[in-house]
Amino acid sequence: MRRFRGTYTVLVTPFTADGKAVDLEALKRLVEFQIAEGIHGLIPLGSTGEFLSVTPDERTAIVETVVRTAAGRVPVLIGTGAEWTRDAVATSREAEALGADGVMIIPPFYSVPTEDELYVHYKTVADAISIPIMVYNNPATANVDLMPDFVARLSAIPNCSYIKESTLDVTRVRDIVRLCGDRMTVFAGVLGFESFWLGAEGWVAVCSNVAPRLSAHLFEASVDRRDLDEGTAVHRKLLPLLPFVGGPRYVSGTKAAFEMMGMPMGPPRAPRLPLPERDRPALRQVLAGMGLLPAAASAAAN
């Protein structure tokens, strides 16, 4: 079983122009683009993938398409978080059956479970599958915060061996590494560059949807080569893009960027709205400055 490390893209889900169906051909092209640009791993059906806005049949088709297209070239982890433990078990089993390398599971996001309930939730899923689980700590959306001492408790579950840490407190990385040792590998969920220097061995990134090569380079410079100057330079190149693919517009901004790049991914599904027109010129300018636009569009942006 391969070890997960590096920059992993939490993929957008492409929809048709009317938003009524998943555009599987666009999804195949997206996977090929990511791999050609050097990304280290892929995670469909995360928050950026609008996992709560697809049907069960669409979910299955997305998993099949990404796994089949990746064809073992990079690891594929599937977002399988659910409010009901039974549903998390079912989607995780499906992911394993369809060939996924692992699953990423956010805590139940409405019931505000206690630590004992969370432990049973993750243990139940872990006992039902044989592939690794990446625990996803995002208190802003899950309404619970997995503190480092509780993460250490989860790390005793044999296949709960990764965590995506998505708070803005980078010291969590330090504390998880200290408390868990090699039982838990930390992936940053927000502060990739900062987390690398405190022991994170991966980054689950949104910006790597549109800038996979640069996002992978950031990991390689910072973690593989431990070159602070090189890592800082790459981080500074990425910084102008981050406000457009973070915060409340992380889906709409990413899909707008793809449209400008000539790789349409369709609109977000309601209640999300497309990126407002007032924000598009600034995003186009950022993409042009990063060399991510086709030549004609880049000239028009300047």
C-alpha positions, -999 to +999 in steps of 0.1 A: +000+000+000+015+033-011+021+061+014+003+094+007+024+126+006+026+157-016+001+181-029-033+166-035-060+185-055-095+185-040-111+184-074-140+206-086-169+186-100-176+196-136-212+201-146-228+206-179-235+243-189-271+240-175-258+224-143-282+195-146-256+167-151-220+159-142-198+164-173-178+132-171-158+141-202-147+173-186-138+154-155-116+130-175-098+160-190-094+176-156-077+144-142-054+142-172-045+179-168-037+174-132-015+144-138+003+159-168+011+190-146+027+169-119+002+167-091+008+141-065-027+129-057-064+136-063-094+139-040-128+141-057-161+147-037-146+170-011-161+204-003-147+219-035-163+190-053-198+200-040-202+165-026-235+174-010-249+186-043-246+154-063-270+124-065-259+089-054-257+078-091-236+109-099-213+101-069-207+066-082-200+079-118-175+105-104-156+079-084-155+055-113-143+082-137-115+096-116-102+062-105-103+048-141-088+078-156-060+081-130-053+044-136-029+042-107-006+070-118-014+090-087-033+080-055-071+088-055-089+094-022-126+098-022-146+122+001-171+100+019-182+122+048-219+118+058-241+128+087-252+092+093-225+066+101-243+040+079-240+063+049-203+070+055-197+032+057-216+026+025-198+053+004-165+042+018-171+006+009-181+017-026-150+038-029-128+008-020-148-015-043-143+009-072-105+010-067-099+041-046-066+042-026-082+059+004-111+080+017-113+114+033-140+117+060-152+149+076-171+145+109-209+145+109-216+181+103-250+188+119-254+166+150-224+181+168-212+147+180-192+142+212-157+128+211-169+094+221-195+095+193-168+107+168-145+079+179-172+053+173-181+069+139-145+067+126-139+033+142-171+019+125-160+031+091-124+019+096-136-016+106-157-018+074-128-010+049-092-019+045-080+013+028-066+043+048-088+070+062-078+107+060-097+124+089-108+158+078-108+185+105-127+216+094-145+231+123-159+260+102-181+235+083-184+205+106-193+223+138-168+202+158-131+207+162-108+177+164-082+188+188-047+173+187-052+151+218-084+136+203-066+131+170-040+111+189-069+089+201-081+084+166-046+076+154-048+044+175-073+031+149-051+012+125-062+027+092-070+063+106-035+073+095-039+107+078-055+140+087-063+171+067-060+199+092-080+228+080-079+254+108-058+286+107-038+275+137-006+261+123+005+249+157-020+221+154+004+205+129+033+206+154+011+192+182-004+164+161+031+153+150+043+154+186+014+134+200+009+109+172+044+103+158+043+081+127+008+069+134-007+100+117+006+119+087-006+155+085-018+172+054-025+209+055-059+220+044-054+257+044-019+269+053+002+246+031+035+265+030+034+273+067+025+237+077+053+221+057+079+237+080+062+222+111+060+186+099+031+184+074+039+159+047+011+169+024-014+196+013-050+191+002-052+222-020-080+241-038-056+263-058-040+233-074-071+228-095-060+256-117-023+258-108-012+221-102+024+225-113+031+254-091+013+238-061+032+206-065+065+226-068+057+243-035+057+209-017+088+196-035+108+227-027+096+229+009+095+193+020+116+173-004+144+198-008+138+218+025+148+249+005+132+278+023+142+304-003+128+283-032+097+275-013+091+311-003+095+322-039+069+297-051+045+306-023+047+342-033+038+333-069+007+314-056-004+341-031-024+364-055-046+334-065-055+323-030-082+349-022-101+339-053-101+301-045-106+305-007-133+317+016-169+318+004-159+317-033-137+287-033-160+268-057-172+297-078-138+313-081-122+280-092-148+274-118-145+309-131-108+305-134-112+273-154-136+291-177-111+319-183-084+292-189-105+277-217-114+246-196-151+252-187-163+232-157-199+244-157-215+265-130-217+256-093-250+241-081-274+261-061-274+277-036-240+286-048-239+313-075-213+319-102-185+344-094-199+379-096-190+399-127-173+426-105-147+401-093-138+386-127-115+413-141-092+410-110-092+372-113-084+374-150-055+397-142-041+373-116-043+344-139-026+364-167+002+373-143+007+337-135+008+327-171-023+305-168-044+321-196-044+313-233-023+338-252-052+359-266-070+361-232-038+370-215-031+399-239-067+411-234-062+410-196-032+432-199 
